[in-house]
Amino acid sequence: MSDLCFLSAVELARRVRAREVSAVEVLQAHIAQIERVDPAVNAMVTRTFEGAEADARTIDGKLSRGEPVGVLAGLPVAHKDLALTRGVRTTFGSPLFADFIPDQDTVLVERLKAAGAVTVGKTNTPEFGAGSQTFNTVFGATRNPWDPSRTCGGSSGGAAVALACGMVPLADGSDLGGSLRNPASFCNVVGFRGSPGVVPAWPSQHAWYTLGIVGPMARTVEDIALMLSATAGPDPRVPISVHRPGADFAPPLATDLKGKRIAWSRDLGGLPFEPAVLETLDRAVPVFEDLGCTVEAATPDLRDADAIFRVLRAWFFDSQHGDLIRKHRDQFKQTVIWNAEEGQRLSGADIARAERQRTELFHRMRAFFDRYDYLVCPVVQVLPFDVNVEYPTEIAGQRLETYLDWMKSCYLISATGLPALSVPAGFSASGLPVGLQIVGPHLADRGVLELAWAFEQATRWFERRPPTV
């Protein structure tokens, strides 16, 4: 039964629909895996096994009667502990919400349920999703299954670990500054930051905000596509919804890549990197030439991307958390307080400048992609680090000033608004995973998936299982 836990979501869904295995059997295998492995990694912080068993029985009943089921029927799924889940504790990693039980689901959770996915629990996240290191005072730290003494990244860290350990075949997450891509890189899974509005985010106090998105995580690119087929598409409650149906993302993803032009940016214009990260990626990039692509060293003009991200993130943090911080300052970690207070100091002119700069950045990226079909670059500037360290303060001898600085290789891409994906790209000499970031032009989400799938099939790093399991 434990072999079921490492089947792809695509294959597992096929077997359930064909009644080669029941939804209940699939669920029981994953529950056993959670109970066996999670004590060592602390990824699944809230469990909903009783409700999951009822849902699995319902799916088996429909299949036995020949009734239609969704494309994710019988697949266990876990939701990030930032996502509202009706009737299920949602803490945001904060002691202020340790016992909060929402009365509604997010759109993403709604759609997963409608597609037949079976919710088994909630995955750990740092406090309010702030920072790419998954720990909080409610549940503690989530550990990397490749080396439990190290962090899994974040903020969708619990989701990445649950996937890597075979606890679920699919998980959801969110990404503002790298929160789907960073933990995917650290854990040898796939995280996809789609174009804003491809997967609608609701409820939200900031319906027009495009820096943060919600989306899928999985062990394979094809599984990402399957999950998108159920969760993408417009929603009338979300004004930035992209009017493209989920079916447009459905597998298969095979396509002819001959002649595709790839820009390889080794350091995104001079960012510091640990040598082991670059050494691993240098071995991976030639694969694209084997696939028939042309690869050229090139970096887009990302000037102002850092300032854009910091201003719009700080504005969001003050808007989202400022009032609570002023009432309960002692209940927040210092990095969240700092980021919100940075936002409080912003003027209207500061925000207007950032919006103008972001428009100029968009057009520079548009021109860049007139020459290239894809941008390929590192996901993270460091290998997974000590789980007891909140964030790196130095990379390759370069001092870092804030808790954000080590995430630049992700968040500079966030500022562009373009689709980006982290795909497993190999392991360091010390045995730690390293992801490769694939970025596409405006709204070229499916193209990113197609290139990532071809790279994944050629390298097959996703087949490795971590020592923890």
Secondary structure, DSSP 8 states (H G I E B T S, - for coil): -GGGGGS-HHHHHHHHHTTSS-HHHHHHHHHHHHHHHHHHH--EEEE-HHHHHHHHHHHHHHHHTT----TTTT-EEEEETTS--TTS---TT-GGGTT---SS--HHHHHHHHTT-EEEEEE--SGGG-SSS-EETTTEE-EETTEEEEE--SSSHHHHHHHHTTS-SEEEEEESSSTTHHHHHHHT-EEEE--TTSS---S-S-TT--S-EEEEEESSHHHHHHHHHHH-S--TT-TT-----GGGG-S------TT-EEEE-SSTTT----HHHHHHHHHHTTHHHHTT-EEEE-----TTHHHHHHHHHHHHHHHHHHHHHHH-GGGS-HHHHHHHHHHHT--HHHHHHHHHHHHHHHHHHHHHHHH-SEEEEES-SS---BTT-SS-SEETTEE--STTGGGHHHHHHHHHT--EEEEEEEE-TTS-EEEEEEE-STT-HHHHHHHHHHHHHHH-GGG---TT-
